């Protein structure tokens, strides 16, 4: 009977050791990042702002930028527009919009194909769709600004400069 308890004790110690080893290896929440480095969690990952620094900046996109708009005729909005700044790459990834004369628009915003209707009012266009809503307006110096309201605060607008697609 003494041998039975010794063997049982050895089996229990072995099972506990193997269980602890497996739990330790499965609990390791580190992962390999795209650059090959590892981090213990997503929060530990540092995102490199240089990925979005393409050298294109617009002061109109800065937080708190004071913008002055001029009314223009609706035909000034027609055509294809793109966002090119590092700020727009950081916030959206890609922005391409096609404003059609027929009252509709389509495009790619943040890797999502979107389309909807536009409404002209007081020299600006309001773009609406199921996924996206923004206002397009021209500044006094002729830049087209897309303003997206990101929350319920009317003052919290995300400004993006759009350029004619070449």
Rosetta constraint file for C-alpha pairs under 8 A:
AtomPair CA 1 CA 5 HARMONIC 6.60 0.50
AtomPair CA 2 CA 6 HARMONIC 6.44 0.50
AtomPair CA 3 CA 7 HARMONIC 6.13 0.50
AtomPair CA 4 CA 8 HARMONIC 6.04 0.50
AtomPair CA 5 CA 9 HARMONIC 5.93 0.50
AtomPair CA 6 CA 10 HARMONIC 6.17 0.50
AtomPair CA 7 CA 11 HARMONIC 6.17 0.50
AtomPair CA 8 CA 12 HARMONIC 6.16 0.50
AtomPair CA 9 CA 13 HARMONIC 6.15 0.50
AtomPair CA 10 CA 14 HARMONIC 6.08 0.50
AtomPair CA 11 CA 15 HARMONIC 6.09 0.50
AtomPair CA 12 CA 16 HARMONIC 6.06 0.50
AtomPair CA 13 CA 17 HARMONIC 6.05 0.50
AtomPair CA 14 CA 18 HARMONIC 6.12 0.50
AtomPair CA 15 CA 19 HARMONIC 5.97 0.50
AtomPair CA 16 CA 20 HARMONIC 6.04 0.50
AtomPair CA 17 CA 21 HARMONIC 6.17 0.50
AtomPair CA 18 CA 22 HARMONIC 6.16 0.50
AtomPair CA 19 CA 23 HARMONIC 6.05 0.50
AtomPair CA 20 CA 24 HARMONIC 6.05 0.50
AtomPair CA 21 CA 25 HARMONIC 6.32 0.50
AtomPair CA 22 CA 26 HARMONIC 6.10 0.50
AtomPair CA 23 CA 27 HARMONIC 5.85 0.50
AtomPair CA 24 CA 28 HARMONIC 6.51 0.50
AtomPair CA 28 CA 40 HARMONIC 7.84 0.50
AtomPair CA 29 CA 40 HARMONIC 5.74 0.50
AtomPair CA 29 CA 41 HARMONIC 6.53 0.50
AtomPair CA 30 CA 38 HARMONIC 6.14 0.50
AtomPair CA 30 CA 39 HARMONIC 5.24 0.50
AtomPair CA 30 CA 40 HARMONIC 4.13 0.50
AtomPair CA 30 CA 41 HARMONIC 6.09 0.50
AtomPair CA 31 CA 38 HARMONIC 5.35 0.50
AtomPair CA 31 CA 39 HARMONIC 6.02 0.50
AtomPair CA 31 CA 40 HARMONIC 6.85 0.50
AtomPair CA 31 CA 41 HARMONIC 7.48 0.50
AtomPair CA 32 CA 36 HARMONIC 5.55 0.50
AtomPair CA 32 CA 37 HARMONIC 5.65 0.50
AtomPair CA 32 CA 38 HARMONIC 4.61 0.50
AtomPair CA 32 CA 39 HARMONIC 7.12 0.50
AtomPair CA 33 CA 37 HARMONIC 5.35 0.50
AtomPair CA 33 CA 38 HARMONIC 5.80 0.50
AtomPair CA 33 CA 39 HARMONIC 7.56 0.50
AtomPair CA 39 CA 44 HARMONIC 5.84 0.50
AtomPair CA 39 CA 45 HARMONIC 6.17 0.50
AtomPair CA 40 CA 44 HARMONIC 6.40 0.50
AtomPair CA 41 CA 45 HARMONIC 6.93 0.50
AtomPair CA 49 CA 53 HARMONIC 6.56 0.50
AtomPair CA 50 CA 54 HARMONIC 7.92 0.50
AtomPair CA 52 CA 86 HARMONIC 4.80 0.50
AtomPair CA 52 CA 87 HARMONIC 7.01 0.50
AtomPair CA 52 CA 89 HARMONIC 6.00 0.50
AtomPair CA 52 CA 90 HARMONIC 5.73 0.50
AtomPair CA 53 CA 86 HARMONIC 5.02 0.50
AtomPair CA 53 CA 87 HARMONIC 7.88 0.50
AtomPair CA 54 CA 85 HARMONIC 6.99 0.50
AtomPair CA 54 CA 86 HARMONIC 5.36 0.50
AtomPair CA 55 CA 85 HARMONIC 7.55 0.50
AtomPair CA 55 CA 86 HARMONIC 6.88 0.50
AtomPair CA 56 CA 84 HARMONIC 6.92 0.50
AtomPair CA 56 CA 85 HARMONIC 4.65 0.50
AtomPair CA 56 CA 86 HARMONIC 5.86 0.50
AtomPair CA 57 CA 61 HARMONIC 7.85 0.50
AtomPair CA 57 CA 85 HARMONIC 5.44 0.50
AtomPair CA 57 CA 86 HARMONIC 6.54 0.50
AtomPair CA 57 CA 87 HARMONIC 7.19 0.50
AtomPair CA 58 CA 62 HARMONIC 7.34 0.50
AtomPair CA 58 CA 85 HARMONIC 7.16 0.50
AtomPair CA 58 CA 161 HARMONIC 7.14 0.50
AtomPair CA 59 CA 65 HARMONIC 6.89 0.50
AtomPair CA 60 CA 65 HARMONIC 5.55 0.50
AtomPair CA 60 CA 66 HARMONIC 7.42 0.50
AtomPair CA 60 CA 67 HARMONIC 6.82 0.50
AtomPair CA 60 CA 145 HARMONIC 7.99 0.50
AtomPair CA 60 CA 159 HARMONIC 6.82 0.50
AtomPair CA 60 CA 160 HARMONIC 7.54 0.50
AtomPair CA 60 CA 161 HARMONIC 7.18 0.50
AtomPair CA 61 CA 65 HARMONIC 6.76 0.50
AtomPair CA 61 CA 87 HARMONIC 7.36 0.50
AtomPair CA 61 CA 158 HARMONIC 7.45 0.50
AtomPair CA 61 CA 159 HARMONIC 4.96 0.50
AtomPair CA 61 CA 160 HARMONIC 5.59 0.50
AtomPair CA 61 CA 161 HARMONIC 6.88 0.50
AtomPair CA 62 CA 159 HARMONIC 7.70 0.50
AtomPair CA 67 CA 139 HARMONIC 6.81 0.50
AtomPair CA 68 CA 139 HARMONIC 5.54 0.50
AtomPair CA 68 CA 140 HARMONIC 6.00 0.50
AtomPair CA 69 CA 137 HARMONIC 6.51 0.50
AtomPair CA 69 CA 138 HARMONIC 5.56 0.50
AtomPair CA 69 CA 139 HARMONIC 4.14 0.50
AtomPair CA 69 CA 140 HARMONIC 5.37 0.50
AtomPair CA 70 CA 123 HARMONIC 7.11 0.50
AtomPair CA 70 CA 137 HARMONIC 7.62 0.50
AtomPair CA 70 CA 138 HARMONIC 5.97 0.50
AtomPair CA 70 CA 139 HARMONIC 5.76 0.50
AtomPair CA 70 CA 140 HARMONIC 5.32 0.50
AtomPair CA 71 CA 122 HARMONIC 6.42 0.50
AtomPair CA 71 CA 123 HARMONIC 3.83 0.50
AtomPair CA 71 CA 124 HARMONIC 6.71 0.50
AtomPair CA 71 CA 137 HARMONIC 7.69 0.50
AtomPair CA 71 CA 138 HARMONIC 7.16 0.50
AtomPair CA 72 CA 76 HARMONIC 6.73 0.50
AtomPair CA 72 CA 123 HARMONIC 4.87 0.50
AtomPair CA 72 CA 124 HARMONIC 7.29 0.50
AtomPair CA 72 CA 138 HARMONIC 7.29 0.50
AtomPair CA 73 CA 77 HARMONIC 8.00 0.50
AtomPair CA 73 CA 123 HARMONIC 6.25 0.50
AtomPair CA 74 CA 78 HARMONIC 7.38 0.50
AtomPair CA 74 CA 120 HARMONIC 6.50 0.50
AtomPair CA 74 CA 123 HARMONIC 7.03 0.50
AtomPair CA 74 CA 124 HARMONIC 7.56 0.50
AtomPair CA 74 CA 125 HARMONIC 7.55 0.50
AtomPair CA 75 CA 101 HARMONIC 7.51 0.50
AtomPair CA 77 CA 99 HARMONIC 6.56 0.50
AtomPair CA 77 CA 125 HARMONIC 7.83 0.50
AtomPair CA 78 CA 98 HARMONIC 7.38 0.50
AtomPair CA 78 CA 99 HARMONIC 4.84 0.50
AtomPair CA 78 CA 100 HARMONIC 5.72 0.50
AtomPair CA 78 CA 101 HARMONIC 6.24 0.50
AtomPair CA 79 CA 98 HARMONIC 5.49 0.50
AtomPair CA 79 CA 99 HARMONIC 5.22 0.50
AtomPair CA 79 CA 100 HARMONIC 6.54 0.50
AtomPair CA 79 CA 164 HARMONIC 7.54 0.50
AtomPair CA 80 CA 96 HARMONIC 7.18 0.50
AtomPair CA 80 CA 97 HARMONIC 5.66 0.50
AtomPair CA 80 CA 98 HARMONIC 4.27 0.50
AtomPair CA 80 CA 99 HARMONIC 6.38 0.50
AtomPair CA 80 CA 164 HARMONIC 5.99 0.50
AtomPair CA 80 CA 165 HARMONIC 5.40 0.50
AtomPair CA 81 CA 96 HARMONIC 5.68 0.50
AtomPair CA 81 CA 97 HARMONIC 5.13 0.50
AtomPair CA 81 CA 98 HARMONIC 6.26 0.50
AtomPair CA 81 CA 162 HARMONIC 5.82 0.50
AtomPair CA 81 CA 163 HARMONIC 5.39 0.50
AtomPair CA 81 CA 164 HARMONIC 4.55 0.50
AtomPair CA 81 CA 165 HARMONIC 4.99 0.50
AtomPair CA 82 CA 95 HARMONIC 5.55 0.50
AtomPair CA 82 CA 96 HARMONIC 4.49 0.50
AtomPair CA 82 CA 97 HARMONIC 6.38 0.50
AtomPair CA 82 CA 162 HARMONIC 5.25 0.50
AtomPair CA 82 CA 163 HARMONIC 5.40 0.50
AtomPair CA 82 CA 164 HARMONIC 6.37 0.50
AtomPair CA 82 CA 165 HARMONIC 5.77 0.50
AtomPair CA 83 CA 88 HARMONIC 6.25 0.50
AtomPair CA 83 CA 89 HARMONIC 7.94 0.50
AtomPair CA 83 CA 94 HARMONIC 7.24 0.50
AtomPair CA 83 CA 95 HARMONIC 5.39 0.50
AtomPair CA 83 CA 96 HARMONIC 6.79 0.50
AtomPair CA 83 CA 160 HARMONIC 6.96 0.50
AtomPair CA 83 CA 161 HARMONIC 6.09 0.50
AtomPair CA 83 CA 162 HARMONIC 4.65 0.50
AtomPair CA 83 CA 163 HARMONIC 6.24 0.50
AtomPair CA 84 CA 88 HARMONIC 6.67 0.50
AtomPair CA 84 CA 89 HARMONIC 7.29 0.50
AtomPair CA 84 CA 161 HARMONIC 7.84 0.50
AtomPair CA 84 CA 162 HARMONIC 7.28 0.50
AtomPair CA 84 CA 163 HARMONIC 7.48 0.50
AtomPair CA 85 CA 89 HARMONIC 6.42 0.50
AtomPair CA 85 CA 161 HARMONIC 7.71 0.50
AtomPair CA 86 CA 90 HARMONIC 6.17 0.50
AtomPair CA 87 CA 91 HARMONIC 6.18 0.50
AtomPair CA 87 CA 160 HARMONIC 7.97 0.50
AtomPair CA 88 CA 92 HARMONIC 5.64 0.50
AtomPair CA 88 CA 93 HARMONIC 6.63 0.50
AtomPair CA 88 CA 94 HARMONIC 7.48 0.50
AtomPair CA 88 CA 95 HARMONIC 7.67 0.50
AtomPair CA 88 CA 160 HARMONIC 6.32 0.50
AtomPair CA 89 CA 93 HARMONIC 4.21 0.50
AtomPair CA 89 CA 94 HARMONIC 6.18 0.50
AtomPair CA 92 CA 109 HARMONIC 6.52 0.50
AtomPair CA 92 CA 110 HARMONIC 4.58 0.50
AtomPair CA 93 CA 109 HARMONIC 7.51 0.50
AtomPair CA 93 CA 110 HARMONIC 5.12 0.50
AtomPair CA 93 CA 111 HARMONIC 7.06 0.50
AtomPair CA 94 CA 108 HARMONIC 6.76 0.50
AtomPair CA 94 CA 109 HARMONIC 5.62 0.50
AtomPair CA 94 CA 110 HARMONIC 5.26 0.50
AtomPair CA 94 CA 111 HARMONIC 6.37 0.50
AtomPair CA 95 CA 107 HARMONIC 7.42 0.50
AtomPair CA 95 CA 108 HARMONIC 5.68 0.50
AtomPair CA 95 CA 109 HARMONIC 4.61 0.50
AtomPair CA 95 CA 110 HARMONIC 6.59 0.50
AtomPair CA 96 CA 107 HARMONIC 5.23 0.50
AtomPair CA 96 CA 108 HARMONIC 5.19 0.50
AtomPair CA 96 CA 109 HARMONIC 6.47 0.50
AtomPair CA 97 CA 105 HARMONIC 7.07 0.50
AtomPair CA 97 CA 106 HARMONIC 5.86 0.50
AtomPair CA 97 CA 107 HARMONIC 4.27 0.50
AtomPair CA 97 CA 108 HARMONIC 6.58 0.50
AtomPair CA 97 CA 109 HARMONIC 7.92 0.50
AtomPair CA 98 CA 105 HARMONIC 5.53 0.50
AtomPair CA 98 CA 106 HARMONIC 5.36 0.50
AtomPair CA 98 CA 107 HARMONIC 5.86 0.50
AtomPair CA 99 CA 103 HARMONIC 7.92 0.50
AtomPair CA 99 CA 104 HARMONIC 6.58 0.50
AtomPair CA 99 CA 105 HARMONIC 4.61 0.50
AtomPair CA 99 CA 106 HARMONIC 6.90 0.50
AtomPair CA 100 CA 104 HARMONIC 5.45 0.50
AtomPair CA 100 CA 105 HARMONIC 5.53 0.50
AtomPair CA 103 CA 117 HARMONIC 5.77 0.50
AtomPair CA 103 CA 118 HARMONIC 5.60 0.50
AtomPair CA 103 CA 119 HARMONIC 7.24 0.50
AtomPair CA 104 CA 115 HARMONIC 7.35 0.50
AtomPair CA 104 CA 116 HARMONIC 5.64 0.50
AtomPair CA 104 CA 117 HARMONIC 4.24 0.50
AtomPair CA 104 CA 118 HARMONIC 5.70 0.50
AtomPair CA 105 CA 115 HARMONIC 5.47 0.50
AtomPair CA 105 CA 116 HARMONIC 5.46 0.50
AtomPair CA 105 CA 117 HARMONIC 5.87 0.50
AtomPair CA 105 CA 118 HARMONIC 6.71 0.50
AtomPair CA 105 CA 127 HARMONIC 7.56 0.50
AtomPair CA 106 CA 113 HARMONIC 7.53 0.50
AtomPair CA 106 CA 114 HARMONIC 5.62 0.50
AtomPair CA 106 CA 115 HARMONIC 3.93 0.50
AtomPair CA 106 CA 116 HARMONIC 6.43 0.50
AtomPair CA 107 CA 113 HARMONIC 5.84 0.50
AtomPair CA 107 CA 114 HARMONIC 5.41 0.50
AtomPair CA 107 CA 115 HARMONIC 6.24 0.50
AtomPair CA 108 CA 112 HARMONIC 5.36 0.50
AtomPair CA 108 CA 113 HARMONIC 4.60 0.50
AtomPair CA 108 CA 114 HARMONIC 5.98 0.50
AtomPair CA 109 CA 113 HARMONIC 6.65 0.50
AtomPair CA 109 CA 114 HARMONIC 7.03 0.50
AtomPair CA 114 CA 129 HARMONIC 7.04 0.50
AtomPair CA 114 CA 131 HARMONIC 7.06 0.50
AtomPair CA 114 CA 132 HARMONIC 7.56 0.50
AtomPair CA 115 CA 129 HARMONIC 5.96 0.50
AtomPair CA 116 CA 127 HARMONIC 7.04 0.50
AtomPair CA 116 CA 128 HARMONIC 5.53 0.50
AtomPair CA 116 CA 129 HARMONIC 4.39 0.50
AtomPair CA 116 CA 130 HARMONIC 7.53 0.50
AtomPair CA 117 CA 127 HARMONIC 6.09 0.50
AtomPair CA 117 CA 128 HARMONIC 5.57 0.50
AtomPair CA 117 CA 129 HARMONIC 6.69 0.50
AtomPair CA 118 CA 125 HARMONIC 6.22 0.50
AtomPair CA 118 CA 126 HARMONIC 5.40 0.50
AtomPair CA 118 CA 127 HARMONIC 4.52 0.50
AtomPair CA 118 CA 128 HARMONIC 6.17 0.50
AtomPair CA 119 CA 125 HARMONIC 5.52 0.50
AtomPair CA 119 CA 126 HARMONIC 5.17 0.50
AtomPair CA 119 CA 127 HARMONIC 6.76 0.50
AtomPair CA 120 CA 124 HARMONIC 5.78 0.50
AtomPair CA 120 CA 125 HARMONIC 4.58 0.50
AtomPair CA 120 CA 126 HARMONIC 6.48 0.50
AtomPair CA 121 CA 125 HARMONIC 6.30 0.50
AtomPair CA 121 CA 126 HARMONIC 7.63 0.50
AtomPair CA 123 CA 137 HARMONIC 7.13 0.50
AtomPair CA 124 CA 135 HARMONIC 6.81 0.50
AtomPair CA 124 CA 136 HARMONIC 5.64 0.50
AtomPair CA 124 CA 137 HARMONIC 4.81 0.50
AtomPair CA 124 CA 138 HARMONIC 7.54 0.50
AtomPair CA 125 CA 135 HARMONIC 5.59 0.50
AtomPair CA 125 CA 136 HARMONIC 5.06 0.50
AtomPair CA 125 CA 137 HARMONIC 6.72 0.50
AtomPair CA 126 CA 133 HARMONIC 7.37 0.50
AtomPair CA 126 CA 134 HARMONIC 5.94 0.50
AtomPair CA 126 CA 135 HARMONIC 4.46 0.50
AtomPair CA 126 CA 136 HARMONIC 6.40 0.50
AtomPair CA 127 CA 132 HARMONIC 7.79 0.50
AtomPair CA 127 CA 133 HARMONIC 5.45 0.50
AtomPair CA 127 CA 134 HARMONIC 5.25 0.50
AtomPair CA 127 CA 135 HARMONIC 6.00 0.50
AtomPair CA 127 CA 136 HARMONIC 7.59 0.50
AtomPair CA 128 CA 132 HARMONIC 6.13 0.50
AtomPair CA 128 CA 133 HARMONIC 4.58 0.50
AtomPair CA 128 CA 134 HARMONIC 6.85 0.50
AtomPair CA 129 CA 133 HARMONIC 6.24 0.50
AtomPair CA 133 CA 148 HARMONIC 6.53 0.50
AtomPair CA 133 CA 149 HARMONIC 7.82 0.50
AtomPair CA 134 CA 146 HARMONIC 6.34 0.50
AtomPair CA 134 CA 147 HARMONIC 5.40 0.50
AtomPair CA 134 CA 148 HARMONIC 4.55 0.50
AtomPair CA 134 CA 149 HARMONIC 7.02 0.50
AtomPair CA 135 CA 145 HARMONIC 8.00 0.50
AtomPair CA 135 CA 146 HARMONIC 5.67 0.50
AtomPair CA 135 CA 147 HARMONIC 5.19 0.50
AtomPair CA 135 CA 148 HARMONIC 6.69 0.50
AtomPair CA 136 CA 144 HARMONIC 6.64 0.50
AtomPair CA 136 CA 145 HARMONIC 5.59 0.50
AtomPair CA 136 CA 146 HARMONIC 4.63 0.50
AtomPair CA 136 CA 147 HARMONIC 6.44 0.50
AtomPair CA 137 CA 144 HARMONIC 5.67 0.50
AtomPair CA 137 CA 145 HARMONIC 5.40 0.50
AtomPair CA 137 CA 146 HARMONIC 6.78 0.50
AtomPair CA 138 CA 142 HARMONIC 5.57 0.50
AtomPair CA 138 CA 143 HARMONIC 5.39 0.50
AtomPair CA 138 CA 144 HARMONIC 4.48 0.50
AtomPair CA 138 CA 145 HARMONIC 6.08 0.50
AtomPair CA 139 CA 143 HARMONIC 5.29 0.50
AtomPair CA 139 CA 144 HARMONIC 6.50 0.50
AtomPair CA 139 CA 145 HARMONIC 7.19 0.50
AtomPair CA 143 CA 161 HARMONIC 6.78 0.50
AtomPair CA 143 CA 162 HARMONIC 7.32 0.50
AtomPair CA 143 CA 163 HARMONIC 7.65 0.50
AtomPair CA 144 CA 161 HARMONIC 5.81 0.50
AtomPair CA 144 CA 162 HARMONIC 5.41 0.50
AtomPair CA 144 CA 163 HARMONIC 6.96 0.50
AtomPair CA 145 CA 159 HARMONIC 6.32 0.50
AtomPair CA 145 CA 160 HARMONIC 5.54 0.50
AtomPair CA 145 CA 161 HARMONIC 4.65 0.50
AtomPair CA 145 CA 162 HARMONIC 6.05 0.50
AtomPair CA 146 CA 158 HARMONIC 7.91 0.50
AtomPair CA 146 CA 159 HARMONIC 5.74 0.50
AtomPair CA 146 CA 160 HARMONIC 5.05 0.50
AtomPair CA 146 CA 161 HARMONIC 6.26 0.50
AtomPair CA 146 CA 162 HARMONIC 6.88 0.50
AtomPair CA 147 CA 157 HARMONIC 5.88 0.50
AtomPair CA 147 CA 158 HARMONIC 5.43 0.50
AtomPair CA 147 CA 159 HARMONIC 4.71 0.50
AtomPair CA 147 CA 160 HARMONIC 6.45 0.50
AtomPair CA 148 CA 157 HARMONIC 5.51 0.50
AtomPair CA 148 CA 158 HARMONIC 5.12 0.50
AtomPair CA 148 CA 159 HARMONIC 6.77 0.50
AtomPair CA 149 CA 153 HARMONIC 7.91 0.50
AtomPair CA 149 CA 154 HARMONIC 7.10 0.50
AtomPair CA 149 CA 156 HARMONIC 6.17 0.50
AtomPair CA 149 CA 157 HARMONIC 4.63 0.50
AtomPair CA 149 CA 158 HARMONIC 6.30 0.50
AtomPair CA 150 CA 156 HARMONIC 6.54 0.50
AtomPair CA 150 CA 157 HARMONIC 6.31 0.50
AtomPair CA 150 CA 158 HARMONIC 6.87 0.50
AtomPair CA 151 CA 156 HARMONIC 6.73 0.50
AtomPair CA 152 CA 156 HARMONIC 7.95 0.50
